[in-house]
Amino acid sequence: MLNNIKAAIIDLDGTMLNTAPDFLVAINRMRTEFDLEPLELETIKTFVGKGSENLIQRVLAVDYSEQQVNRRFDAAMAAYQTHYLAINGDYSELYPDVLEGLQAMRSMGLKLACVTNKPIAFTIPLLAKKGLDGFFDLVYGGDSLARKKPDPLPLLQVCSDFDLSAAQVVAIGDSSNDALAARAAGCPVLSVPYGYNHGEAIQNIDSDGIVETLLEAARLISIN
């Protein structure tokens, strides 16, 4: 049980939503423009979580040298963003008990923030399309602040915005990015096992517990 928790910071991709199918469609449409073969979903999952810049660099590096990636990066990023915005949320699905978990946290009186490395221009419409936007007091994307996770800055900003100590704000995510940011900020952290985590085992993450769903996370949180 995590005690004296007043707020929760929740990741998006791989934590609330299985967005990998969206990435698959947008990335492969971009790759078609470059006459490249489509990538498999499992490959793309290992690229997700560190922001769009890293994602596109990894996608291009499958076929190109570092110098070639650098030459093609701007055009590839522009194509990817166009394709992603066109289908944002169309192929993604909520993970089990996400809505129930968010509702439970709100009923406890917790303040909620969504902090993701996804660009804010993708994040806001995606939350709205999936009926998640009404749960959050704050939303920060990967380009909202000067640094993104695993840097602690976004989590520290939320703590400041909520006027809470880091120890009172639990971070919930699916990857080492979330745990590293939380540890550096001084926040407790819970990990979900069903997300992406860059293709690595969730058990290797330094967290305060692995929870099967956000609803289970809510049951481990006490406001007293």
Secondary structure as UniProt FT lines:
FT   STRAND          7..10
FT   TURN            14..16
FT   STRAND          17..18
FT   HELIX           20..33
FT   TURN            34..35
FT   HELIX           41..45
FT   TURN            46..49
FT   HELIX           52..61
FT   TURN            62..63
FT   HELIX           66..87
FT   TURN            88..90
FT   STRAND          93..94
FT   TURN            96..97
FT   HELIX           98..107
FT   TURN            108..109
FT   STRAND          111..115
FT   HELIX           120..129
FT   TURN            130..131
FT   HELIX           133..135
FT   STRAND          138..140
FT   TURN            142..143
FT   TURN            149..150
FT   HELIX           153..162
FT   HELIX           166..168
FT   STRAND          169..173
FT   HELIX           176..185
FT   STRAND          189..191
FT   HELIX           197..199
FT   HELIX           202..204
FT   HELIX           214..219
//
